[in-house]
Each structure stands twice: as structure tokens, then as C-alpha cells.
Amino acid sequence: MPEKESTEIPIYEKIAPGECLIISRDKNSILIACNKDGEIKLERVSYPKSVE
């Protein structure tokens, strides 16, 4: 069987211990990856609500 052509391109970034990288954002939140002592944690963070 022929291999399917992938449309996704992997991105390799090194994140130093204690650093975070913004992966994506939308209208409600951002997705971040943080290196916590050698373990990568993904977290979605909501934008703060504005105070009127």
C-alpha cells in the first residue's frame, strides 16, 4: 500500500526547565506547554474576565 501524504508538519521546540511556550489561542483561551522539572505539562488557560 502506498503511504498517505501527511498534511501535518511536526514542530520540535526545546523548552528549558521553568519555561512555557504558547501553542495556540482562540477567542476564549490559550494553550500553553510548560517544562516543570523535565516533564512537559499542557494547560489551557482562560482569558481573565474584564472588570467593569
mmCIF file as Biopython writes it, N, C-alpha, C and O atoms, coordinates in Angstrom:
data_model
#
loop_
_atom_site.group_PDB
_atom_site.id
_atom_site.type_symbol
_atom_site.label_atom_id
_atom_site.label_alt_id
_atom_site.label_comp_id
_atom_site.label_asym_id
_atom_site.label_entity_id
_atom_site.label_seq_id
_atom_site.pdbx_PDB_ins_code
_atom_site.Cartn_x
_atom_site.Cartn_y
_atom_site.Cartn_z
_atom_site.occupancy
_atom_site.B_iso_or_equiv
_atom_site.auth_seq_id
_atom_site.auth_asym_id
_atom_site.pdbx_PDB_model_num
ATOM 1   N N  . MET A ? 1  ? 0.838   -1.188 0.000  1.0 0.0 1  A 1 
ATOM 2   C CA . MET A ? 1  ? 0.000   0.000  0.000  1.0 0.0 1  A 1 
ATOM 3   C C  . MET A ? 1  ? 0.879   1.247  0.000  1.0 0.0 1  A 1 
ATOM 4   O O  . MET A ? 1  ? 1.872   1.303  0.726  1.0 0.0 1  A 1 
ATOM 5   N N  . PRO A ? 2  ? 0.533   2.224  -0.789 1.0 0.0 2  A 1 
ATOM 6   C CA . PRO A ? 2  ? 1.298   3.472  -0.772 1.0 0.0 2  A 1 
ATOM 7   C C  . PRO A ? 2  ? 1.020   4.254  0.514  1.0 0.0 2  A 1 
ATOM 8   O O  . PRO A ? 2  ? -0.079  4.205  1.066  1.0 0.0 2  A 1 
ATOM 9   N N  . GLU A ? 3  ? 2.039   4.973  0.971  1.0 0.0 3  A 1 
ATOM 10  C CA . GLU A ? 3  ? 1.869   5.796  2.173  1.0 0.0 3  A 1 
ATOM 11  C C  . GLU A ? 3  ? 1.026   7.019  1.851  1.0 0.0 3  A 1 
ATOM 12  O O  . GLU A ? 3  ? 1.145   7.602  0.773  1.0 0.0 3  A 1 
ATOM 13  N N  . LYS A ? 4  ? 0.171   7.402  2.797  1.0 0.0 4  A 1 
ATOM 14  C CA . LYS A ? 4  ? -0.625  8.610  2.625  1.0 0.0 4  A 1 
ATOM 15  C C  . LYS A ? 4  ? 0.258   9.822  2.895  1.0 0.0 4  A 1 
ATOM 16  O O  . LYS A ? 4  ? 1.089   9.811  3.803  1.0 0.0 4  A 1 
ATOM 17  N N  . GLU A ? 5  ? 0.069   10.848 2.110  1.0 0.0 5  A 1 
ATOM 18  C CA . GLU A ? 5  ? 0.828   12.071 2.312  1.0 0.0 5  A 1 
ATOM 19  C C  . GLU A ? 5  ? 0.241   12.829 3.499  1.0 0.0 5  A 1 
ATOM 20  O O  . GLU A ? 5  ? -0.957  13.110 3.530  1.0 0.0 5  A 1 
ATOM 21  N N  . SER A ? 6  ? 1.070   13.153 4.456  1.0 0.0 6  A 1 
ATOM 22  C CA . SER A ? 6  ? 0.618   13.849 5.656  1.0 0.0 6  A 1 
ATOM 23  C C  . SER A ? 6  ? 0.563   15.350 5.401  1.0 0.0 6  A 1 
ATOM 24  O O  . SER A ? 6  ? 1.470   15.921 4.795  1.0 0.0 6  A 1 
ATOM 25  N N  . THR A ? 7  ? -0.506  15.981 5.868  1.0 0.0 7  A 1 
ATOM 26  C CA . THR A ? 7  ? -0.607  17.431 5.740  1.0 0.0 7  A 1 
ATOM 27  C C  . THR A ? 7  ? -0.153  18.120 7.011  1.0 0.0 7  A 1 
ATOM 28  O O  . THR A ? 7  ? -0.025  19.344 7.037  1.0 0.0 7  A 1 
ATOM 29  N N  . GLU A ? 8  ? 0.094   17.346 8.076  1.0 0.0 8  A 1 
ATOM 30  C CA . GLU A ? 8  ? 0.573   17.917 9.327  1.0 0.0 8  A 1 
ATOM 31  C C  . GLU A ? 8  ? 2.088   17.945 9.331  1.0 0.0 8  A 1 
ATOM 32  O O  . GLU A ? 8  ? 2.740   17.012 8.862  1.0 0.0 8  A 1 
ATOM 33  N N  . ILE A ? 9  ? 2.639   19.016 9.858  1.0 0.0 9  A 1 
ATOM 34  C CA . ILE A ? 9  ? 4.086   19.152 9.960  1.0 0.0 9  A 1 
ATOM 35  C C  . ILE A ? 9  ? 4.434   19.270 11.436 1.0 0.0 9  A 1 
ATOM 36  O O  . ILE A ? 9  ? 4.017   20.223 12.095 1.0 0.0 9  A 1 
ATOM 37  N N  . PRO A ? 10 ? 5.197   18.308 11.966 1.0 0.0 10 A 1 
ATOM 38  C CA . PRO A ? 10 ? 5.548   18.403 13.383 1.0 0.0 10 A 1 
ATOM 39  C C  . PRO A ? 10 ? 6.506   19.568 13.628 1.0 0.0 10 A 1 
ATOM 40  O O  . PRO A ? 10 ? 7.349   19.889 12.791 1.0 0.0 10 A 1 
ATOM 41  N N  . ILE A ? 11 ? 6.356   20.182 14.783 1.0 0.0 11 A 1 
ATOM 42  C CA . ILE A ? 11 ? 7.230   21.284 15.187 1.0 0.0 11 A 1 
ATOM 43  C C  . ILE A ? 11 ? 7.931   20.848 16.455 1.0 0.0 11 A 1 
ATOM 44  O O  . ILE A ? 11 ? 7.288   20.465 17.432 1.0 0.0 11 A 1 
ATOM 45  N N  . TYR A ? 12 ? 9.233   20.907 16.436 1.0 0.0 12 A 1 
ATOM 46  C CA . TYR A ? 12 ? 10.013  20.492 17.591 1.0 0.0 12 A 1 
ATOM 47  C C  . TYR A ? 12 ? 10.633  21.726 18.232 1.0 0.0 12 A 1 
ATOM 48  O O  . TYR A ? 12 ? 11.442  22.415 17.611 1.0 0.0 12 A 1 
ATOM 49  N N  . GLU A ? 13 ? 10.260  21.998 19.449 1.0 0.0 13 A 1 
ATOM 50  C CA . GLU A ? 13 ? 10.787  23.127 20.206 1.0 0.0 13 A 1 
ATOM 51  C C  . GLU A ? 13 ? 11.351  22.592 21.514 1.0 0.0 13 A 1 
ATOM 52  O O  . GLU A ? 13 ? 10.747  21.722 22.141 1.0 0.0 13 A 1 
ATOM 53  N N  . LYS A ? 14 ? 12.479  23.094 21.920 1.0 0.0 14 A 1 
ATOM 54  C CA . LYS A ? 14 ? 13.019  22.737 23.222 1.0 0.0 14 A 1 
ATOM 55  C C  . LYS A ? 14 ? 12.577  23.795 24.214 1.0 0.0 14 A 1 
ATOM 56  O O  . LYS A ? 14 ? 12.725  24.993 23.973 1.0 0.0 14 A 1 
ATOM 57  N N  . ILE A ? 15 ? 12.035  23.341 25.328 1.0 0.0 15 A 1 
ATOM 58  C CA . ILE A ? 15 ? 11.592  24.252 26.377 1.0 0.0 15 A 1 
ATOM 59  C C  . ILE A ? 15 ? 12.478  23.981 27.590 1.0 0.0 15 A 1 
ATOM 60  O O  . ILE A ? 15 ? 12.472  22.878 28.135 1.0 0.0 15 A 1 
ATOM 61  N N  . ALA A ? 16 ? 13.229  24.978 28.006 1.0 0.0 16 A 1 
ATOM 62  C CA . ALA A ? 16 ? 14.116  24.832 29.159 1.0 0.0 16 A 1 
ATOM 63  C C  . ALA A ? 16 ? 13.292  24.671 30.435 1.0 0.0 16 A 1 
ATOM 64  O O  . ALA A ? 16 ? 12.145  25.115 30.487 1.0 0.0 16 A 1 
ATOM 65  N N  . PRO A ? 17 ? 13.858  24.045 31.457 1.0 0.0 17 A 1 
ATOM 66  C CA . PRO A ? 17 ? 13.132  23.916 32.727 1.0 0.0 17 A 1 
ATOM 67  C C  . PRO A ? 17 ? 12.644  25.273 33.226 1.0 0.0 17 A 1 
ATOM 68  O O  . PRO A ? 17 ? 13.402  26.241 33.271 1.0 0.0 17 A 1 
ATOM 69  N N  . GLY A ? 18 ? 11.377  25.326 33.597 1.0 0.0 18 A 1 
ATOM 70  C CA . GLY A ? 18 ? 10.783  26.566 34.089 1.0 0.0 18 A 1 
ATOM 71  C C  . GLY A ? 18 ? 10.221  27.457 33.006 1.0 0.0 18 A 1 
ATOM 72  O O  . GLY A ? 18 ? 9.611   28.480 33.318 1.0 0.0 18 A 1 
ATOM 73  N N  . GLU A ? 19 ? 10.404  27.107 31.740 1.0 0.0 19 A 1 
ATOM 74  C CA . GLU A ? 19 ? 9.888   27.927 30.644 1.0 0.0 19 A 1 
ATOM 75  C C  . GLU A ? 19 ? 8.548   27.399 30.139 1.0 0.0 19 A 1 
ATOM 76  O O  . GLU A ? 19 ? 8.223   26.224 30.307 1.0 0.0 19 A 1 
ATOM 77  N N  . CYS A ? 20 ? 7.772   28.302 29.512 1.0 0.0 20 A 1 
ATOM 78  C CA . CYS A ? 20 ? 6.494   27.940 28.901 1.0 0.0 20 A 1 
ATOM 79  C C  . CYS A ? 20 ? 6.470   28.447 27.471 1.0 0.0 20 A 1 
ATOM 80  O O  . CYS A ? 20 ? 7.144   29.421 27.135 1.0 0.0 20 A 1 
ATOM 81  N N  . LEU A ? 21 ? 5.688   27.779 26.631 1.0 0.0 21 A 1 
ATOM 82  C CA . LEU A ? 21 ? 5.552   28.141 25.225 1.0 0.0 21 A 1 
ATOM 83  C C  . LEU A ? 21 ? 4.071   28.172 24.879 1.0 0.0 21 A 1 
ATOM 84  O O  . LEU A ? 21 ? 3.343   27.227 25.183 1.0 0.0 21 A 1 
ATOM 85  N N  . ILE A ? 22 ? 3.617   29.254 24.245 1.0 0.0 22 A 1 
ATOM 86  C CA . ILE A ? 22 ? 2.228   29.333 23.799 1.0 0.0 22 A 1 
ATOM 87  C C  . ILE A ? 22 ? 2.091   28.494 22.539 1.0 0.0 22 A 1 
ATOM 88  O O  . ILE A ? 22 ? 2.806   28.703 21.559 1.0 0.0 22 A 1 
ATOM 89  N N  . ILE A ? 23 ? 1.161   27.539 22.575 1.0 0.0 23 A 1 
ATOM 90  C CA . ILE A ? 23 ? 0.941   26.640 21.448 1.0 0.0 23 A 1 
ATOM 91  C C  . ILE A ? 23 ? -0.116  27.204 20.503 1.0 0.0 23 A 1 
ATOM 92  O O  . ILE A ? 23 ? 0.099   27.248 19.292 1.0 0.0 23 A 1 
ATOM 93  N N  . SER A ? 24 ? -1.253  27.636 21.042 1.0 0.0 24 A 1 
ATOM 94  C CA . SER A ? 24 ? -2.321  28.191 20.213 1.0 0.0 24 A 1 
ATOM 95  C C  . SER A ? 24 ? -3.217  29.076 21.059 1.0 0.0 24 A 1 
ATOM 96  O O  . SER A ? 24 ? -3.141  29.073 22.288 1.0 0.0 24 A 1 
ATOM 97  N N  . ARG A ? 25 ? -4.055  29.820 20.389 1.0 0.0 25 A 1 
ATOM 98  C CA . ARG A ? 25 ? -5.024  30.662 21.090 1.0 0.0 25 A 1 
ATOM 99  C C  . ARG A ? 25 ? -6.317  30.686 20.309 1.0 0.0 25 A 1 
ATOM 100 O O  . ARG A ? 25 ? -6.331  30.500 19.092 1.0 0.0 25 A 1 
ATOM 101 N N  . ASP A ? 26 ? -7.394  30.916 21.017 1.0 0.0 26 A 1 
ATOM 102 C CA . ASP A ? 26 ? -8.687  31.115 20.384 1.0 0.0 26 A 1 
ATOM 103 C C  . ASP A ? 26 ? -9.369  32.269 21.093 1.0 0.0 26 A 1 
ATOM 104 O O  . ASP A ? 26 ? -8.727  32.975 21.870 1.0 0.0 26 A 1 
ATOM 105 N N  . LYS A ? 27 ? -10.654 32.480 20.844 1.0 0.0 27 A 1 
ATOM 106 C CA . LYS A ? 27 ? -11.314 33.647 21.421 1.0 0.0 27 A 1 
ATOM 107 C C  . LYS A ? 27 ? -11.528 33.535 22.924 1.0 0.0 27 A 1 
ATOM 108 O O  . LYS A ? 27 ? -11.801 34.544 23.573 1.0 0.0 27 A 1 
ATOM 109 N N  . ASN A ? 28 ? -11.413 32.324 23.504 1.0 0.0 28 A 1 
ATOM 110 C CA . ASN A ? 28 ? -11.670 32.146 24.929 1.0 0.0 28 A 1 
ATOM 111 C C  . ASN A ? 28 ? -10.447 31.808 25.770 1.0 0.0 28 A 1 
ATOM 112 O O  . ASN A ? 28 ? -10.460 32.022 26.982 1.0 0.0 28 A 1 
ATOM 113 N N  . SER A ? 29 ? -9.384  31.282 25.152 1.0 0.0 29 A 1 
ATOM 114 C CA . SER A ? 29 ? -8.259  30.797 25.951 1.0 0.0 29 A 1 
ATOM 115 C C  . SER A ? 29 ? -6.995  30.624 25.116 1.0 0.0 29 A 1 
ATOM 116 O O  . SER A ? 29 ? -7.009  30.788 23.896 1.0 0.0 29 A 1 
ATOM 117 N N  . ILE A ? 30 ? -5.900  30.289 25.803 1.0 0.0 30 A 1 
ATOM 118 C CA . ILE A ? 30 ? -4.648  29.932 25.144 1.0 0.0 30 A 1 
ATOM 119 C C  . ILE A ? 30 ? -4.226  28.548 25.630 1.0 0.0 30 A 1 
ATOM 120 O O  . ILE A ? 30 ? -4.547  28.148 26.749 1.0 0.0 30 A 1 
ATOM 121 N N  . LEU A ? 31 ? -3.505  27.822 24.778 1.0 0.0 31 A 1 
ATOM 122 C CA . LEU A ? 31 ? -2.951  26.520 25.133 1.0 0.0 31 A 1 
ATOM 123 C C  . LEU A ? 31 ? -1.457  26.709 25.307 1.0 0.0 31 A 1 
ATOM 124 O O  . LEU A ? 31 ? -0.777  27.183 24.396 1.0 0.0 31 A 1 
ATOM 125 N N  . ILE A ? 32 ? -0.940  26.339 26.475 1.0 0.0 32 A 1 
ATOM 126 C CA . ILE A ? 32 ? 0.490   26.506 26.743 1.0 0.0 32 A 1 
ATOM 127 C C  . ILE A ? 32 ? 1.109   25.168 27.112 1.0 0.0 32 A 1 
ATOM 128 O O  . ILE A ? 32 ? 0.443   24.275 27.635 1.0 0.0 32 A 1 
ATOM 129 N N  . ALA A ? 33 ? 2.403   25.051 26.827 1.0 0.0 33 A 1 
ATOM 130 C CA . ALA A ? 33 ? 3.196   23.905 27.244 1.0 0.0 33 A 1 
ATOM 131 C C  . ALA A ? 33 ? 4.279   24.442 28.165 1.0 0.0 33 A 1 
ATOM 132 O O  . ALA A ? 33 ? 4.984   25.388 27.813 1.0 0.0 33 A 1 
ATOM 133 N N  . CYS A ? 34 ? 4.414   23.841 29.352 1.0 0.0 34 A 1 
ATOM 134 C CA . CYS A ? 34 ? 5.410   24.273 30.322 1.0 0.0 34 A 1 
ATOM 135 C C  . CYS A ? 34 ? 6.295   23.099 30.709 1.0 0.0 34 A 1 
ATOM 136 O O  . CYS A ? 34 ? 5.818   21.976 30.868 1.0 0.0 34 A 1 
ATOM 137 N N  . ASN A ? 35 ? 7.587   23.365 30.859 1.0 0.0 35 A 1 
ATOM 138 C CA . ASN A ? 35 ? 8.535   22.355 31.308 1.0 0.0 35 A 1 
ATOM 139 C C  . ASN A ? 35 ? 8.680   22.506 32.815 1.0 0.0 35 A 1 
ATOM 140 O O  . ASN A ? 35 ? 9.286   23.463 33.297 1.0 0.0 35 A 1 
ATOM 141 N N  . LYS A ? 36 ? 8.121   21.557 33.554 1.0 0.0 36 A 1 
ATOM 142 C CA . LYS A ? 36 ? 8.197   21.583 35.017 1.0 0.0 36 A 1 
ATOM 143 C C  . LYS A ? 36 ? 9.133   20.471 35.462 1.0 0.0 36 A 1 
ATOM 144 O O  . LYS A ? 36 ? 8.723   19.318 35.597 1.0 0.0 36 A 1 
ATOM 145 N N  . ASP A ? 37 ? 10.398  20.826 35.690 1.0 0.0 37 A 1 
ATOM 146 C CA . ASP A ? 37 ? 11.430  19.876 36.117 1.0 0.0 37 A 1 
ATOM 147 C C  . ASP A ? 37 ? 11.566  18.698 35.158 1.0 0.0 37 A 1 
ATOM 148 O O  . ASP A ? 37 ? 11.651  17.552 35.600 1.0 0.0 37 A 1 
ATOM 149 N N  . GLY A ? 38 ? 11.587  18.962 33.856 1.0 0.0 38 A 1 
ATOM 150 C CA . GLY A ? 38 ? 11.799  17.929 32.856 1.0 0.0 38 A 1 
ATOM 151 C C  . GLY A ? 38 ? 10.542  17.248 32.356 1.0 0.0 38 A 1 
ATOM 152 O O  . GLY A ? 38 ? 10.614  16.438 31.433 1.0 0.0 38 A 1 
ATOM 153 N N  . GLU A ? 39 ? 9.390   17.551 32.937 1.0 0.0 39 A 1 
ATOM 154 C CA . GLU A ? 39 ? 8.127   16.966 32.494 1.0 0.0 39 A 1 
ATOM 155 C C  . GLU A ? 39 ? 7.295   18.063 31.833 1.0 0.0 39 A 1 
ATOM 156 O O  . GLU A ? 39 ? 7.058   19.116 32.425 1.0 0.0 39 A 1 
ATOM 157 N N  . ILE A ? 40 ? 6.853   17.807 30.600 1.0 0.0 40 A 1 
ATOM 158 C CA . ILE A ? 40 ? 6.063   18.795 29.867 1.0 0.0 40 A 1 
ATOM 159 C C  . ILE A ? 40 ? 4.599   18.663 30.250 1.0 0.0 40 A 1 
ATOM 160 O O  . ILE A ? 40 ? 4.024   17.576 30.200 1.0 0.0 40 A 1 
ATOM 161 N N  . LYS A ? 41 ? 4.003   19.792 30.635 1.0 0.0 41 A 1 
ATOM 162 C CA . LYS A ? 41 ? 2.591   19.850 31.007 1.0 0.0 41 A 1 
ATOM 163 C C  . LYS A ? 41 ? 1.880   20.764 30.009 1.0 0.0 41 A 1 
ATOM 164 O O  . LYS A ? 41 ? 2.330   21.879 29.746 1.0 0.0 41 A 1 
ATOM 165 N N  . LEU A ? 42 ? 0.771   20.283 29.460 1.0 0.0 42 A 1 
ATOM 166 C CA . LEU A ? 42 ? -0.075  21.109 28.601 1.0 0.0 42 A 1 
ATOM 167 C C  . LEU A ? 42 ? -1.225  21.635 29.436 1.0 0.0 42 A 1 
ATOM 168 O O  . LEU A ? 42 ? -1.810  20.912 30.242 1.0 0.0 42 A 1 
ATOM 169 N N  . GLU A ? 43 ? -1.539  22.905 29.229 1.0 0.0 43 A 1 
ATOM 170 C CA . GLU A ? 43 ? -2.604  23.522 30.026 1.0 0.0 43 A 1 
ATOM 171 C C  . GLU A ? 43 ? -3.338  24.546 29.181 1.0 0.0 43 A 1 
ATOM 172 O O  . GLU A ? 43 ? -2.714  25.323 28.457 1.0 0.0 43 A 1 
ATOM 173 N N  . ARG A ? 44 ? -4.660  24.550 29.271 1.0 0.0 44 A 1 
ATOM 174 C CA . ARG A ? 44 ? -5.473  25.565 28.606 1.0 0.0 44 A 1 
ATOM 175 C C  . ARG A ? 44 ? -5.840  26.602 29.661 1.0 0.0 44 A 1 
ATOM 176 O O  . ARG A ? 44 ? -6.388  26.269 30.712 1.0 0.0 44 A 1 
ATOM 177 N N  . VAL A ? 45 ? -5.530  27.866 29.365 1.0 0.0 45 A 1 
ATOM 178 C CA . VAL A ? 45 ? -5.749  28.958 30.314 1.0 0.0 45 A 1 
ATOM 179 C C  . VAL A ? 45 ? -6.772  29.922 29.721 1.0 0.0 45 A 1 
ATOM 180 O O  . VAL A ? 45 ? -6.590  30.425 28.612 1.0 0.0 45 A 1 
ATOM 181 N N  . SER A ? 46 ? -7.843  30.174 30.463 1.0 0.0 46 A 1 
ATOM 182 C CA . SER A ? 46 ? -8.879  31.112 30.020 1.0 0.0 46 A 1 
ATOM 183 C C  . SER A ? 46 ? -8.392  32.544 30.213 1.0 0.0 46 A 1 
ATOM 184 O O  . SER A ? 46 ? -7.609  32.836 31.117 1.0 0.0 46 A 1 
ATOM 185 N N  . TYR A ? 47 ? -8.868  33.417 29.356 1.0 0.0 47 A 1 
ATOM 186 C CA . TYR A ? 47 ? -8.558  34.835 29.493 1.0 0.0 47 A 1 
ATOM 187 C C  . TYR A ? 47 ? -9.309  35.361 30.721 1.0 0.0 47 A 1 
ATOM 188 O O  . TYR A ? 47 ? -10.419 34.914 31.008 1.0 0.0 47 A 1 
ATOM 189 N N  . PRO A ? 48 ? -8.709  36.305 31.438 1.0 0.0 48 A 1 
ATOM 190 C CA . PRO A ? 48 ? -9.442  36.881 32.576 1.0 0.0 48 A 1 
ATOM 191 C C  . PRO A ? 48 ? -10.661 37.657 32.084 1.0 0.0 48 A 1 
ATOM 192 O O  . PRO A ? 48 ? -10.638 38.275 31.020 1.0 0.0 48 A 1 
ATOM 193 N N  . LYS A ? 49 ? -11.703 37.611 32.870 1.0 0.0 49 A 1 
ATOM 194 C CA . LYS A ? 49 ? -12.899 38.385 32.522 1.0 0.0 49 A 1 
ATOM 195 C C  . LYS A ? 49 ? -12.651 39.849 32.854 1.0 0.0 49 A 1 
ATOM 196 O O  . LYS A ? 49 ? -12.065 40.166 33.889 1.0 0.0 49 A 1 
ATOM 197 N N  . SER A ? 50 ? -13.101 40.742 31.970 1.0 0.0 50 A 1 
ATOM 198 C CA . SER A ? 50 ? -12.879 42.161 32.241 1.0 0.0 50 A 1 
ATOM 199 C C  . SER A ? 50 ? -13.770 42.638 33.384 1.0 0.0 50 A 1 
ATOM 200 O O  . SER A ? 50 ? -14.913 42.210 33.543 1.0 0.0 50 A 1 
ATOM 201 N N  . VAL A ? 51 ? -13.199 43.532 34.160 1.0 0.0 51 A 1 
ATOM 202 C CA . VAL A ? 51 ? -13.908 44.106 35.300 1.0 0.0 51 A 1 
ATOM 203 C C  . VAL A ? 51 ? -14.476 45.437 34.854 1.0 0.0 51 A 1 
ATOM 204 O O  . VAL A ? 51 ? -13.767 46.275 34.297 1.0 0.0 51 A 1 
ATOM 205 N N  . GLU A ? 52 ? -15.761 45.622 35.102 1.0 0.0 52 A 1 
ATOM 206 C CA . GLU A ? 52 ? -16.397 46.884 34.695 1.0 0.0 52 A 1 
ATOM 207 C C  . GLU A ? 52 ? -16.560 47.798 35.870 1.0 0.0 52 A 1 
ATOM 208 O O  . GLU A ? 52 ? -17.076 48.906 35.722 1.0 0.0 52 A 1 
#
